[in-house]
Amino acid sequence: MPIVIFVISTFGLVLCIKYNKISLSSFDVNNFIYYLFFSVFFYCLSSTATPIILGIKDYIISFWIQTAAYASGSPTPIKIGLPIKIYLFKKYLNTSVIKTTTAIIFESLIRIIILFILVPLSGGLKYLINIKQNYFFIIPIIVIIIIVMVFFQYSSGNLIEKIKTNIFVFKTEFKRITKNLNITIRIIFIHIILQLIYTMRILVLINSIGIESLTFLQVARAVIATSLLTTISLIPGGYGIREVSIIYLLQLEGIDYANSIFISLADRSIQLMIAMFLGIFASIYFTKKD
């Protein structure tokens, strides 16, 4: 459960502050307020991509679906938030499983392509080459989601025929989306803005503890490279991958080890806290709708 990760991250944050003797006396509250603003804005903007692809105008319900899916994610062999998101879109917006699945896959591919482009543009490629880890492979997200889609949507009949039918429908829907240049441009724009927001979030968090030596480009380089590593890893939620990556890359940009750990754990803890907080409201929202 995310609450377990939150407890672990918070506990690690406390230990980091205690044993590394990090002083929070100069903590800038104004920068922290900006951090919270960028965080909420990130959640709001990221929830618009799927409904845009699906042609859904009800962004409020989509926001709560995205929030509920993220908050319910947990360290399991698959990214459990995706099947939940697909289920909620079907239940509350009457969107077919195949259409939502196709939209999520399309959005994920756009995100990966953008990150692969932004990493060398930001100068982060030289850092990624030096990381000798074995998680440089794309998530088999398409296979996993299609398997989940088939087994949970259908329970009887000729399974092979239904798989063939669903694959055909998926290909048709995917072609329809990719041929819509307007949708593609909007999704590309959204994910570029999301990376800018993520960068600003980390930058103001760094500034809030009195570190102002890093430029926007330096932070962007670390953040974008971290996003790529997190996205293509098999670890649900990027737990561990994101923390280690941001710690390592921030050190390469000039931040000392203790402060890099603090930034990494503080960002994870606060993001999980916001997600759980919004998840509570999402639960209340859907309870009232049922």
C-alpha positions in Angstrom: 0.0 0.0 0.0 1.2 3.6 -0.6 0.8 4.3 3.1 3.5 1.7 3.8 5.8 3.4 1.3 4.9 6.8 2.9 5.8 5.6 6.4 9.1 4.1 5.1 9.9 7.3 3.2 9.0 9.6 6.2 11.0 7.4 8.6 14.0 7.6 6.2 13.6 11.3 6.0 13.7 11.7 9.7 16.8 9.6 10.0 18.4 11.6 7.1 17.8 14.9 9.0 19.0 13.4 12.3 22.2 11.6 11.3 23.3 14.0 8.6 22.6 17.0 10.8 20.6 18.8 8.1 19.5 22.2 9.4 16.0 23.2 8.6 16.3 26.6 10.3 16.6 28.4 7.0 13.7 26.5 5.5 11.8 28.8 3.1 8.0 28.5 3.6 7.2 30.5 0.5 9.2 28.1 -1.8 7.4 25.2 -0.1 4.0 26.8 -0.9 5.2 27.0 -4.6 6.2 23.3 -4.3 2.6 22.4 -3.2 1.1 24.5 -6.0 3.3 22.7 -8.7 2.4 19.4 -7.1 -1.4 19.9 -7.3 -1.1 21.4 -10.8 0.8 18.3 -11.9 -2.0 16.1 -10.7 -4.7 18.2 -12.4 -2.9 18.4 -15.7 -1.8 14.8 -15.9 -5.5 13.7 -15.4 -6.5 15.5 -18.6 -4.5 13.3 -21.1 -6.7 10.2 -21.1 -10.0 12.0 -21.4 -8.6 14.1 -24.3 -7.6 10.9 -26.1 -11.0 9.4 -25.5 -12.9 12.5 -26.4 -14.4 12.9 -22.9 -15.3 16.3 -21.6 -16.0 15.4 -18.0 -12.6 16.3 -16.6 -13.8 16.4 -13.0 -14.7 12.7 -12.9 -11.5 11.9 -14.9 -9.5 13.8 -12.2 -11.0 11.8 -9.4 -10.5 8.5 -11.4 -6.8 9.3 -11.9 -6.4 10.3 -8.3 -8.1 7.1 -7.1 -6.0 4.9 -9.4 -2.7 6.5 -8.3 -3.6 6.4 -4.6 -4.6 2.7 -4.8 -1.3 1.7 -6.5 0.9 -0.6 -4.5 4.2 -2.5 -4.9 2.8 -5.5 -6.9 4.2 -7.4 -9.9 2.0 -5.1 -12.2 1.1 -1.4 -12.0 -2.2 -2.1 -10.3 -3.4 1.5 -10.7 -3.8 1.0 -14.5 -6.5 -1.8 -14.3 -8.3 0.3 -11.6 -8.2 3.3 -13.9 -9.6 1.2 -16.7 -12.3 -0.2 -14.5 -13.4 3.2 -13.2 -13.6 4.7 -16.7 -15.9 1.9 -17.7 -18.0 2.2 -14.6 -18.4 5.9 -14.3 -17.9 7.2 -17.9 -19.2 4.1 -19.8 -15.9 3.9 -21.8 -15.1 0.4 -23.1 -12.1 -1.4 -21.6 -10.4 -1.6 -25.0 -10.7 2.2 -25.7 -9.4 3.1 -22.3 -6.6 0.6 -22.6 -5.6 1.9 -26.0 -5.7 5.5 -24.7 -3.4 4.6 -21.8 -1.0 2.7 -24.0 -0.9 5.6 -26.5 -0.2 8.1 -23.7 2.5 5.9 -22.3 4.3 5.6 -25.6 4.1 9.4 -26.1 5.6 9.9 -22.7 8.5 7.5 -23.3 9.3 9.0 -26.7 9.3 12.5 -25.3 11.6 11.5 -22.4 14.0 9.8 -24.9 14.1 13.1 -26.8 14.4 15.4 -23.8 17.2 13.5 -22.1 19.8 14.2 -24.8 18.5 17.7 -25.4 19.0 18.5 -21.7 22.4 17.0 -21.7 21.5 14.0 -19.5 22.6 11.3 -21.9 26.1 11.3 -20.6 24.8 10.6 -17.1 22.6 7.7 -18.2 25.5 6.0 -20.0 27.4 6.0 -16.7 24.6 4.3 -14.8 25.5 0.6 -14.8 22.1 -0.8 -13.9 20.0 -3.5 -15.6 16.6 -1.7 -15.8 17.0 -0.2 -19.2 14.2 -2.1 -20.8 10.6 -1.0 -21.7 7.8 -2.1 -19.4 5.8 -4.9 -21.0 2.8 -2.7 -20.3 0.9 -3.5 -23.5 1.0 -7.3 -22.9 0.1 -7.0 -19.2 -2.9 -4.7 -19.8 -4.3 -6.7 -22.7 -4.1 -9.9 -20.7 -5.8 -8.2 -17.8 -8.4 -6.7 -20.1 -9.2 -10.1 -21.7 -9.4 -12.1 -18.5 -11.4 -9.6 -16.6 -13.8 -8.5 -19.3 -14.7 -11.9 -20.6 -15.4 -15.1 -18.7 -16.9 -17.5 -21.2 -16.7 -18.5 -24.9 -13.8 -19.2 -27.2 -10.9 -17.3 -25.6 -8.7 -17.4 -28.6 -11.3 -15.9 -30.8 -12.1 -13.2 -28.3 -8.4 -12.4 -28.0 -8.1 -12.1 -31.8 -11.2 -9.9 -31.8 -9.9 -7.6 -29.1 -6.5 -7.3 -30.7 -8.2 -6.3 -34.0 -10.3 -3.7 -32.2 -7.3 -2.5 -30.3 -5.4 -2.0 -33.6 -8.3 -0.2 -35.1 -8.7 2.1 -32.2 -4.9 2.8 -32.0 -4.8 3.7 -35.7 -7.7 6.1 -35.2 -5.9 7.9 -32.3 -2.6 8.1 -34.1 -4.2 9.5 -37.2 -5.7 12.4 -35.2 -2.9 14.9 -35.3 -4.7 17.3 -32.9 -4.8 14.7 -30.1 -1.2 13.8 -30.6 0.0 17.4 -30.4 -2.1 18.0 -27.3 -0.7 14.9 -25.5 2.9 15.8 -26.5 2.3 19.4 -25.2 0.8 18.0 -21.9 3.8 15.7 -21.2 6.3 18.4 -22.0 4.6 20.7 -19.6 4.4 18.0 -17.0 8.2 17.6 -17.1 8.6 21.3 -16.7 6.3 21.3 -13.7 8.2 18.3 -12.2 11.4 20.2 -12.7 10.0 23.3 -11.0 8.7 21.2 -8.2 12.2 19.8 -7.4 13.9 23.2 -8.0 11.7 25.1 -5.5 12.1 22.2 -3.0 15.9 22.5 -3.4 15.7 26.3 -3.0 13.5 25.9 0.1 16.4 24.4 2.1 18.7 27.3 1.1 20.4 25.7 -2.0 20.3 28.2 -4.9 23.4 27.2 -6.8 21.6 24.9 -9.3 20.2 26.3 -12.5 16.9 25.3 -14.0 18.7 23.3 -16.7 20.8 21.4 -14.2 17.7 20.3 -12.2 15.8 19.6 -15.5 18.6 17.3 -16.6 18.4 15.3 -13.3 14.6 15.2 -13.3 14.1 14.2 -16.9 16.7 11.4 -16.7 15.1 10.2 -13.5 11.6 10.2 -15.2 13.0 8.1 -18.0 14.6 5.6 -15.6 11.4 5.4 -13.6 9.2 5.0 -16.6 11.1 2.2 -18.3 11.7 0.3 -15.0 9.6 -2.7 -14.0 9.2 -1.4 -10.5 5.6 -0.2 -9.8 5.5 3.4 -8.9 9.2 3.6 -9.5 9.8 2.9 -5.8 13.5 2.9 -5.2 14.4 3.6 -8.8 13.3 7.2 -8.6 15.0 7.8 -5.2 18.3 6.3 -6.2 18.3 8.0 -9.6 17.5 11.5 -8.3 20.1 11.1 -5.4 22.8 10.1 -7.9 22.0 12.7 -10.5 21.7 15.6 -8.1 25.1 14.7 -6.7 26.5 14.9 -10.2 25.0 18.3 -10.5 26.8 19.5 -7.3 24.5 18.8 -4.4 26.0 16.9 -1.5 25.0 13.4 -0.6 23.0 14.3 2.5 20.9 17.0 0.8 20.3 14.8 -2.2 18.9 12.1 0.0 16.7 14.7 1.8 15.4 16.1 -1.5 14.6 12.6 -2.8 12.8 11.3 0.4 11.0 14.6 1.0 9.6 14.7 -2.5 8.5 11.1 -2.3 6.9 11.5 1.2 5.1 14.7 0.3 3.8 13.4 -3.0 2.4 10.2 -1.3 0.8 12.4 1.3 -0.9 14.5 -1.3 -1.9 11.4 -3.2 -3.5 9.8 -0.1 -5.2 13.1 0.8 -6.7 13.4 -2.7 -7.5 9.6 -2.6 -9.7 10.2 0.5 -11.7 12.8 -1.3 -11.9 10.6 -4.4 -13.3 7.8 -2.3 -15.9 10.2 -0.8 -16.8 11.4 -4.3 -17.3 7.9 -5.8 -19.2 6.8 -2.7 -21.7 9.6 -3.2 -22.1 8.7 -6.9 -22.8 5.0 -6.1 
